[in-house]
C-alpha cells in the first residue's frame, strides 16, 4: 500500500517526536515511523512494581533548548532540582566532602591548599569564560594548561564527566565549558514519573495536532529524488510512504543503512565516536543510609545518585538508585565495581534489594563533540545541503545543544527548515 503525505519522520525517539509535533502543529500532514513497539527510544522508562527505571541516570538541563521546545509545544514536565549540599566525593575507596562552593572547597579534606587555590580560580573564571577559543582544544590539553596540580585536574575532570557524560579526553573543551556553564547557572531537573512522562506528553501533542504515529514500522530503505523533492520510504511489511519532506531521526548506523547510496551520509557512522556509560540501576524497599544521596568519583569516573530522593520514581518508602561509570574508549562496565561503590555509600543495600538492572555499555549519545572536528560545529548538519526536503534530527545532529538538548534543538530546527523550504502542502 502506498500512502502520500506532507512529511515522513523516521524514528520515534525524543527528536522524531518533537519534529513531528512542531510540523503537525504548523499544519503539515505528518506520519512518524518507529521500528520499535513503543515510542521514546533511549528516553523510555520501564515500570517494575512501582519503580520507574530510566535507561540509566537522566537529567534535564534547565534553561536550554529542551525546556524552550517543550514550552513552545505546551508540554509541562514536573520534577525537582537535586541539591548540591551534602554531595560526596569518592577517591581511592574513601568518601570526602565534594566541593560545591567556597565554604565546602575550604573545608573539604579531598585535597590540599595548592589544589584548592587552583580550583577556586577556575570556578571564579568559568561563568564568564568564552568557549569559542576552546572549541578545537581538547579537555585534556585545556586542563593540563589551566590546572597544573593533578588533584585540581581530577576534580575538574569529574565536573566535565558529570555534565557531558563523557570520559573521553578528546572532547572539545569549548563544548565541555558550555555544558558546565549551563549546569552551574540553572541546574538540572530529575523528572517525576521518569522520562516516559515527557515522551508521552510530546506524543500526545503531536497526535492532537494530527500526526499519525506508527510503531512496529521497520523502514528498510529511503530513496530521494533530486528534481522535484520527493522521498520514498519502504517498510519491511511492503508499505510505501512518499512525501516531499523527510526527517531522519535515527542513529548513525541506521543512517548508514537507510542512505547507503549517499556517500557523505553513510560516512557519518565512520566518524561517530559514541559516548558510553555503564549503569547499575537498583530498586530498594528502603534506603539504608538516607544522607548518602549523591557522590562523584574523583580520579575514577564513578557516579552515584538516589534519584528517587528528588523525583517521584519509587513507591512510598522505596528508593531508586543509579550507579554509573563513565566509560573511556574501549572500556565496558564492571558490575562488581559498581556494587562496591554502592557498598561504600549504602552498606547493607542487598538486604533491601527488590530489582536490579545492569547496563554494561549503554550509548549515552552516538557522537562525541571532539576537539579535532571543532566540537558541536563538527556534527552533521540538520538540513542536508544538496537533497531538497531532507533533514536530520537527534542528539548527535546540529551545532546546538548536548544530550537531550541536542535532540530538541535539532528537531526544532529540522521542522523550521522544512517549513521554510516546502511551504506548500501536498494535495489531499
C-alpha positions in Angstrom: 0.0 0.0 0.0 1.3 3.4 -1.0 0.5 6.5 1.2 1.2 10.1 0.3 1.7 12.7 3.0 3.5 16.0 3.6 6.3 14.8 5.9 7.6 11.4 6.9 9.5 11.3 10.2 11.7 8.2 10.6 12.4 7.5 14.3 10.2 7.9 17.3 12.7 9.0 20.0 12.7 12.5 21.5 13.9 14.1 18.3 11.5 12.4 16.0 8.5 13.0 18.2 9.4 16.7 18.7 9.9 17.3 15.0 6.5 15.6 14.3 4.8 17.7 16.9 6.2 21.0 15.5 5.4 20.1 11.9 1.9 18.9 12.6 1.1 22.0 14.7 2.2 24.0 11.7 -0.5 22.3 9.6 1.6 19.6 7.8 0.3 16.1 7.5 2.9 14.0 9.3 3.5 10.3 9.5 6.1 9.1 12.0 7.5 5.6 11.6 9.2 3.9 14.6 10.8 0.5 14.3 10.3 -0.5 18.0 6.9 -1.5 19.5 6.8 1.7 21.6 7.9 5.3 21.3 10.7 7.1 23.2 14.0 5.4 22.1 16.6 5.9 24.9 14.1 8.1 26.8 11.8 5.2 27.6 11.1 4.4 31.2 10.4 0.9 32.5 8.0 0.3 35.4 8.6 -2.6 37.7 6.5 -2.9 40.9 6.0 0.8 41.2 9.7 1.6 40.5 10.4 3.7 37.4 13.6 2.9 35.6 15.0 5.3 33.1 17.8 3.9 30.9 20.5 4.9 33.3 20.7 8.3 35.1 18.8 11.0 33.2 18.7 14.8 34.0 17.1 17.6 32.0 19.1 20.7 31.8 17.2 23.8 32.8 17.2 26.9 30.6 18.3 25.2 27.5 16.8 24.1 24.1 14.9 21.2 25.7 12.9 23.5 28.0 12.3 26.0 25.3 11.0 23.4 22.9 8.7 21.9 25.5 7.3 25.3 26.4 6.6 26.0 22.7 4.7 22.7 22.4 2.7 23.3 25.6 4.3 20.3 27.3 4.8 20.6 31.1 7.3 18.4 32.9 7.5 18.2 36.7 10.4 17.3 38.8 12.9 18.8 41.2 16.4 20.2 41.2 18.9 18.0 43.1 20.6 20.0 45.9 24.3 20.4 45.9 24.5 20.3 49.7 25.7 17.0 51.2 27.3 15.8 48.0 30.3 13.5 48.4 33.5 12.8 46.5 34.8 9.3 46.1 38.5 8.8 45.8 40.7 5.8 46.5 37.9 3.9 48.2 37.2 6.8 50.7 34.5 9.4 50.9 35.1 13.1 51.2 33.0 16.3 51.1 32.5 17.3 47.5 33.4 21.0 46.9 30.3 22.7 45.6 31.1 26.2 46.7 33.7 28.3 48.5 32.9 27.1 52.0 33.0 23.4 51.1 36.1 24.0 49.0 37.9 25.4 52.0 36.7 22.7 54.4 37.0 19.5 52.3 39.8 17.1 53.0 39.7 15.9 49.4 42.9 17.7 48.6 45.4 20.3 49.9 45.7 24.1 49.7 47.5 24.2 46.3 44.8 22.3 44.5 42.1 24.3 46.3 43.6 27.5 45.2 43.6 26.4 41.5 40.1 25.1 41.7 38.9 28.3 43.3 40.4 30.4 40.5 38.9 28.1 37.8 35.4 28.3 39.4 35.7 32.1 39.6 36.5 32.3 35.8 34.1 29.6 34.5 30.9 31.6 34.4 32.4 34.3 32.1 34.8 32.1 30.1 34.4 32.3 26.4 34.1 28.8 25.0 34.7 29.8 21.4 38.6 29.8 21.5 38.4 26.3 23.1 36.3 24.6 20.5 39.3 22.9 18.9 41.2 22.4 22.2 40.7 19.0 23.9 39.7 18.9 27.5 43.0 17.1 28.3 45.1 19.9 26.8 42.9 22.6 28.4 43.1 21.2 31.9 46.8 20.4 31.7 47.4 24.1 30.9 44.8 25.6 33.3 45.3 23.3 36.3 48.9 22.2 36.8 48.0 20.5 40.1 46.9 16.8 39.4 44.3 16.8 42.2 42.7 20.0 40.8 42.6 18.5 37.4 41.0 15.3 38.8 38.2 17.4 40.2 37.7 19.4 37.1 37.6 16.2 35.0 34.9 14.9 37.3 32.9 18.1 36.6 33.3 17.6 32.9 32.1 14.0 33.1 29.0 14.7 35.2 27.9 17.4 32.8 28.7 15.8 29.5 28.6 12.1 30.5 31.9 11.7 28.6 35.1 10.3 30.0 36.9 10.7 26.7 39.6 13.4 26.9 39.2 14.1 23.2 36.0 16.0 23.9 36.1 19.7 22.9 36.9 21.9 25.9 34.6 24.5 24.4 31.7 22.0 24.4 32.5 21.0 27.9 32.7 24.6 29.2 29.4 25.4 27.6 27.8 22.5 29.4 29.4 23.2 32.7 28.3 26.9 32.5 24.7 25.8 31.9 24.8 23.4 34.8 26.3 26.0 37.2 23.8 28.7 36.1 20.5 26.8 36.0 21.0 23.3 37.4 19.1 20.2 36.2 15.8 18.5 36.8 15.1 14.9 37.8 11.7 14.3 36.3 8.7 12.9 38.2 7.4 9.8 36.6 10.6 9.2 34.7 11.3 10.4 31.1 8.4 8.4 29.8 6.0 11.0 31.1 7.7 13.6 28.9 7.8 11.2 25.9 4.0 10.5 26.3 3.3 14.2 26.6 5.2 15.1 23.4 3.5 12.2 21.5 0.1 13.4 22.8 0.9 16.9 21.5 1.8 15.5 18.1 -1.4 13.3 17.9 -3.6 16.2 19.0 -2.2 18.3 16.1 -3.0 15.5 13.7 0.2 13.5 13.4 0.0 9.8 12.8 2.5 7.9 14.9 3.1 4.3 13.8 5.1 1.8 15.9 6.4 -1.6 14.8 7.2 0.1 11.4 10.6 -1.1 10.2 12.0 1.2 7.5 14.2 -0.8 5.1 15.2 1.9 2.5 14.7 5.5 1.6 15.0 6.9 -1.9 15.2 10.7 -2.6 14.8 12.4 -5.9 17.0 15.4 -6.8 14.5 17.0 -9.1 11.0 17.5 -7.7 11.5 17.0 -4.0 10.1 13.6 -3.1 11.2 10.9 -0.7 10.0 7.3 -0.9 10.1 5.3 2.2 9.9 1.5 2.1 8.9 -0.6 5.1 9.6 -4.3 5.8 5.9 -5.1 5.5 5.8 -3.8 2.0 4.2 -0.5 2.8 5.4 2.6 1.0 5.2 6.2 2.1 6.0 9.2 -0.1 6.4 12.8 0.9 8.2 16.0 -0.3 9.9 16.3 3.1 11.5 13.8 5.4 13.1 14.0 8.8 15.5 11.2 9.6 15.7 11.0 13.4 17.9 7.9 13.6 21.3 6.8 14.9 24.4 7.0 12.7 24.4 3.2 12.0 20.8 3.4 10.8 21.5 6.5 8.7 24.3 4.5 7.0 21.9 1.6 6.2 19.0 3.8 5.0 21.1 6.2 3.0 23.8 3.8 1.8 23.7 5.3 -1.7 24.7 8.7 -0.3 28.4 8.6 0.5 28.5 11.6 2.9 25.6 10.4 5.0 26.8 6.8 5.0 30.2 8.0 6.1 28.9 9.7 9.3 28.9 6.4 11.1 32.6 6.0 10.5 33.2 9.5 12.0 31.0 8.9 15.1 32.7 8.4 18.4 30.0 7.1 20.8 29.8 8.3 24.4 29.0 5.3 26.6 28.4 4.6 30.3 27.8 1.5 32.4 24.8 1.8 34.8 23.6 -0.3 37.7 20.0 0.6 38.5 18.8 -0.5 41.8 15.3 -0.6 43.3 15.3 -0.9 47.1 12.5 -1.3 49.6 14.2 1.1 51.9 17.4 3.3 51.8 19.9 2.1 54.4 21.7 5.5 54.6 19.3 8.4 53.8 22.1 11.0 53.9 24.3 9.5 51.3 22.3 10.6 48.2 24.9 11.8 45.7 28.6 11.0 45.1 31.0 11.7 42.3 34.2 9.8 41.6 37.3 12.0 41.6 40.1 10.1 39.8 37.8 7.2 38.9 34.8 8.1 36.7 32.0 6.9 39.0 28.6 8.5 39.6 26.1 7.6 42.3 22.7 9.2 42.8 19.5 8.4 44.6 17.2 9.8 42.0 14.0 8.9 43.9 15.1 11.2 46.8 14.5 14.1 44.3 11.8 12.9 41.9 8.8 10.6 42.1 10.3 7.4 40.9 9.6 4.8 43.6 6.7 3.7 45.8 6.4 5.2 49.3 9.4 4.3 51.4 11.3 2.8 48.5 14.4 4.1 46.7 15.7 4.1 43.1 19.5 4.4 42.7 21.6 4.9 39.7 25.3 3.9 40.0 27.3 4.5 36.9 30.7 4.6 35.4 31.5 6.9 32.5 33.4 4.7 30.1 36.6 5.6 28.5 37.3 4.4 24.9 37.4 0.6 24.7 36.0 0.1 28.2 33.0 -2.0 29.3 31.3 -1.8 32.6 32.2 -4.0 35.6 29.1 -4.7 37.7 31.2 -5.7 40.8 32.9 -2.3 40.7 29.5 -0.5 40.7 28.3 -2.8 43.5 31.4 -1.9 45.5 30.6 1.8 45.2 27.1 1.1 46.5 28.6 -0.9 49.4 30.6 2.2 50.4 27.6 4.6 50.2 24.7 2.4 51.2 26.1 -0.5 53.3 23.5 -3.3 53.6 21.7 -2.4 50.4 21.4 -6.0 49.3 19.0 -6.7 52.2 16.6 -4.2 50.7 17.0 -5.1 47.0 13.8 -5.5 45.0 15.1 -5.2 41.5 18.4 -4.7 39.8 19.3 -3.9 36.2 22.8 -3.7 34.8 23.6 -1.9 31.5 27.3 -2.7 30.8 27.8 -0.3 27.9 24.8 1.9 27.1 25.1 4.6 24.5 24.5 8.0 26.0 25.0 9.8 22.7 26.4 8.4 19.5 28.6 11.3 18.6 31.3 12.8 20.8 31.8 16.6 20.1 35.6 16.1 19.7 38.1 19.0 19.6 39.6 17.7 16.4 36.3 18.3 14.5 35.5 21.6 16.2 33.2 20.4 18.9 29.5 20.8 18.3 30.1 22.6 15.0 31.7 19.4 13.7 28.5 17.4 14.0 26.4 16.6 10.9 24.1 19.4 9.7 20.3 19.5 10.3 19.3 20.3 6.7 21.0 18.4 4.0 22.7 20.9 1.7 22.0 19.2 -1.6 19.0 16.9 -1.1 15.8 19.1 -1.1 13.4 18.4 1.8 15.7 16.2 3.7 16.6 17.0 7.3 18.1 15.1 10.2 17.5 15.3 13.9 18.9 13.7 17.0 21.3 14.2 19.9 24.2 14.0 17.5 22.9 16.4 14.9 23.5 20.1 14.5 25.6 22.7 16.3 23.4 23.4 19.2 22.9 21.5 22.5 24.2 18.4 24.1 22.5 15.3 25.3 18.7 15.8 25.2 19.2 19.4 24.4 20.8 18.4 21.1 17.8 16.2 20.2 15.3 19.0 20.9 17.3 21.7 19.2 17.9 19.7 16.1 14.3 18.6 15.9 13.0 22.2 16.2 15.5 23.3 13.5 14.6 20.4 11.2 10.9 21.4 11.4 11.8 25.0 10.7 13.9 24.0 7.7 11.1 22.0 6.2 8.5 24.8 6.8 10.9 27.3 5.1 11.8 25.1 2.2 8.5 23.3 1.5 5.7 25.8 2.4 3.1 24.3 0.1 1.2 21.2 1.2 0.8 18.1 -1.0 -2.8 18.0 -2.2 -5.0 15.7 -0.1 
